[in-house]
């Protein structure tokens, strides 16, 4: 398995809009494209409390490329994203890493 860590730092005050979009739109789009989530987290203590961190689980880099590309170019997603940003940008920056579990990891 490959895990992808994604951290979205929001425009100040826009974290509630991002959480709502994930809960009501994005997760349904992930399901449509067969994208498996492995957890979502907000920052309790850290550099910013305007962050959403989440993990995705992939069988391979090829699976990630195929499914992420399909999701990112889906006209329904693009329309929903534009609609949810009609009153302003939500996400300021996105960082991501692709991770592989160690031999001793509880997550495989």
C-alpha positions, 0 to 999 in steps of 0.5 A: 500500500501507498498512503498519501498525506495531504495538508490543506491550509485554508484562507483564514476563516475558511476552514468550516467551508472546506470541512463542509465541502468534504463532508457533503461533496468531495467524499461522494466524488471520491467514492464515485472514483474509487478513492479510499480515505484513511482518515481526516484530521483538523489541527488541534495544536500546531503551526495553524488551526486552519488546516485539514490533514487527510490520508488516502490509501492507494494500491500503487502509483498507477492507481493513484494517477488514474483515479486522481486524474479522473477525479480532478478532471470530473466536470461534476467536481469542477462545477461543485468546486467553483460553486463552493468558491463563489464567495472566495477562495477556500484553500491557500496552500496544499502539500502532499507526500506519498508514503510507504509503511515500514515493516513495523508499522501498524498500518500496512 
